Every structure is written in C-alpha cells, then in structure tokens.
Amino acid sequence: MSHSEPIVRRKLSDEVFVRLKRMITSGELQPGDEMPSERELMERFGVGRPAIREAMQALSSMGLVAISHGERAKVLQLTAQSIFRQVDVAAKIMLASSQDSLEHLKSARIFFERGMVREAAAKASTEDVAHLRDIVEQQRNLRGNAEAFIAMDMKFHNAIAMLSGNPLYVAVSEAMLGWLKEYHTEMLIWTGKEKYTLAEHEEIIERIEEHDAEGAEQAMIKHLERSRALYMLHTSGNS
C-alpha cells in the first residue's frame, strides 16, 4: 500500500451537510420541524451563507428536507414512498434511453406481482375482496378514457400490494407502476383490450377470494404477460 495517499480536505459545505444530517439522524430535529435559519446556522458552524445553502440543497435532493421559497426548510417524514420518489426522475431517464432496461422492469414487475398476489390470496378478508371488486367496477365505468382507466388499473395492483401489510411492498408496487406508466400507450384503448383487462382482473379477484394462491399467481402471470406488449418505448417521433 502506498504511503503517499493525501487526505483531501472536505469542502465546507460537505462538512455542514454532515452536521445538518446528524441533527436529523440524532433526533434533535424531528419530521415536520423547521430547520434553523441560515443566519443561525452560519453562526453555529462559523461558515458563510454559500456553504449553508449548498448543504441544504444536498439535503433537499436526498429528500431529507423540503425547501420552499420564502420559508424555513422543513424536515421531511421519510417513508418508503418518499425514498422511491427520489429516484423517480433517474429511473424514467434510464428506461427512456434503453429498451433493455424497460424489458428488465417488465420482468421484475411480473416477478414481484406474482408474489404479491399469493400474499393477497393468503390474507384477503371479505372486505378486501369487496374493495378490489369496487375498483374493477369503477374501472369498467372508465372505458374509453385512457388516462383514468390506467390510473384505476394502477389502483387495483396497488390495492393487492396493500393486502401484504408491508409498506415497502406498496412503495415498490407504486414505483414500478409509475415508471411503467410512461410507456403504457393508448394501445390499451384499442377495441377489446380494456375488456380483456377487466375480465383478467375479475379472474384474479375470484382466485384471491377462494384463497387459491397458485390459481391467483397463474391468473396474474397470464394477465401481465398479455399486457406487457402494451408497454413500449416511445419512438423519437413521439414526445
């Protein structure tokens, strides 16, 4: 090992960032609390305004604080959803630039959903089943309205994830569906496509109601394998 490994002095803003982050992780500042003012922090750490602003920006980009113009920054409540939202933009750029990435996401979604629906079949109560049926009924009334129909489709799959009782599963479900939504084109609204979606959703609910994990998984795979062709990369001619 070389003995000449210079220790790089950290930028002031990096040091401020570490201190501010510690104020949050130590519990000195709780979710919902306002951060101290720039002036207070400048005095506390003995640094100028630029170092404070840069550190705050870094906290904001990590989703740890919310900065709004003219107000004090607020410490955010971290949830599984807020963590996935941090990678939202990057995920969409990655998918938009690579057909492979889109295919990997479609495969990952099927892998995930088949596990989710097995959980749902094991845990669903009569009320849960009624709630899923209600979502499909609402979806049926939205035929012809691509945006609303797809939003209700996402609600159906999120509701299945919620039956797991695990907030991370719900967040993963919402994130994957949100990323895929960018590529779910109006092809869904071609005559007949909505009809298949609704029939497949009903079949999934029937299997869940019967607590038939195997049948629910097979119905989900059939549904997603058919609909995966409806997700495509927009060509450069489209926005």
N, C-alpha and C positions, 0 to 999 in steps of 0.2 A: 504494500500500500504506500502511495506517495505521501511524503511528509509535507509537501507544499500544496495544501488544499486551503486556499484562503477562505476565511469566513466572510461571507458577503453581508454587509450591514443592511438590515432591513429598512425599507422606506418607512418614513414616519407614519404614513397613512396605514401601512401594514401593521405597525405596532399599535396604532389607535384601534384598528379593526379588531385585533386580538383582545384588547382591553374591553372594548364595547361588547364583543361576543361573550366575554367572561361575565359581564354584568347581566347578560341574559341567561347564560347557562347556570350561573350560580343562584339564580332566583332573585337577585337584587331587583331586577326588572321582570315583571310578570306580563303575560299576554294581555293586551289592552292598555298597558301603561304607556304614558308618553315618555319618549327619550328626553334626557336633559337638553337644554338649549345649546346651540352651537357655542355661545359665549361661556356657558358653564363648563362645557367640555374642554374648550380652549384653555380655561383657567386650571381646570383639574389636571389636564395632561401636559400643560405648558407647551402647546403647539399652536400653529396658525390655523386659520379657517380652512384653507385648501385641504390640509391633511384630514380634518374632521369630515369635510364634505365627501372626500374620496372614500373614506372608511364607511360613511353612511350609505353611499351609493353601492358599495360592495355588499353591505348587509341587506340592502333592498333587493339587489339582483339575486341574492340567495333566498329571498322570501322570508327573511327573519324580521324585517321591519317594513312598514308602509310609509312612503314619503308622499305627502300631498302638499301642494303649493300653499305657502302662507300659514301652514300649521306645523306643529311639532310632529316629528316622526313617531309612529306608534309601533310597539312590539306586537308582532302577529302571533295568533294561536297557530301552532304547527299541527297540521293534520296530514293524513296520508294523501288526501286530495291536493292540498296546497303544495306538497312536495312534488307530486307528479306535474302539477301546473308549471313548476319551474322549468321542466324540460320540454314543455309543450312546443315552443317555437322551434327548438333544435330538432325535436323528433319529426316535426312536419317538414322541415327543410331536408332532413335525411331521407324521408320517404319520397319527397317530391323529386329527388335527384337520383333515385335508384329503384329500378323495378325489382331487384333482388331484395332490397330492404322491405318493400311492400309485400312481396311474397312471404318473407320471413314473418312479418307481422300477422299476415292472414293465417299462417300455420300456427303461430303462437296463440292466436286468439282461439282457434279450434281446440288446441290442446288445453287451454285454460277453461273454455266454456264447457267442455265435456266433463271436467272435474266439478265445476260449479253446479251443473245440473244434477249430478249424482248427489252432491250435498243437499241440494234443494229437495230431491226426492226423499232423502232420509229425514229431513227436518220439517217439511212444509205442513202447516196446520190447515184446517178447513178454511180459516180466514185468509191465509196466504194464497191458497188456490183461488178463492173468490177474487182477491186483489189482482192476480195475474189475468183472470178471465175478464175483469173490468178493463184492464189495459188493452187487451186484444179487441174488446168491444169498441173502445174509443178509437183504436187504430182502424177498425173496419169502417167507422164513420168518416175517416180522413182519406179514403181512397181518392186518388186524383190530385191530392195536394202533397207533392213530393217531400217538401221540407218538413211539414207537420207529420206525415206518415213515418218518415225516417226518425224523427225525434221520438215518436211513440215506440218505434222499434227499439231504439236505444233504451228507453224507459223499461221495456219488457225485459231485456237482457240484464239491465242493472238491478231490477227487482229480484231476478233469480239469484244474482250475486249477493244481494242483501240477506237472503234466506240463510246464508252461511253464518251470519252474525259476526263476520270478521271484516272490520272497516278497511283493512288493506286489500282484501279481495274486491270490495266495492270500488275502491280507488283505482285498482288495476283495470277493472272492467270499464269504468268511465274513461280512463285514459286511452285504452286501446280503441274503444269505440269512437272516441273523439278524434283520434288520429286517422282512423279509417274513414270517418265521415267525409273527410276532404275528398275522398276518391269514390264515394258511393254516388254514382252518377244517376241521372234521370232514367237510366235503363230500367230501374226498378218499376217505373210507372208504365212501361210498355204493357199493353194489354195482357192480362193474365198473370203478370209477375206478382202483383200485390195479392192476388187470390191464393197463389202458392204459399206466400209468406204467412198469410193468415191461417191457412189450413195446417201448415207445419207448426206454427205457434200453438194452435189448439191441440195438436197431437202431443207436443211436448208437455203441455199442461195436464193432459189425460194421464200420461205416464207418471208425472210428479204426483198427481192425486192418488194414484194407485201405489205410491211409494216403490215404484219399479225403477230402481237406479239404472239397471242395464238397459231397459227399454228407453228411458229418458235420454241416456247417453247416445244411443243409436239414433233416436229421433233428432237430437241436437246435431250430431255429425252430418246426417242427411241434409238437414236444413242449411247448415253453414257451408257444406261442400257445394250445394246447388247455388247458394247466393254468393260464393266467393268470386264467381265470374262477373258479378255486378260491380266489383271494385276494380277500377282501372286507373292507371296513371293518366292524368290529363296530358294530351299532346301539346306541343309548344303552340299550336294554333289556338288552343283554348286558354282561358285565364284560370 
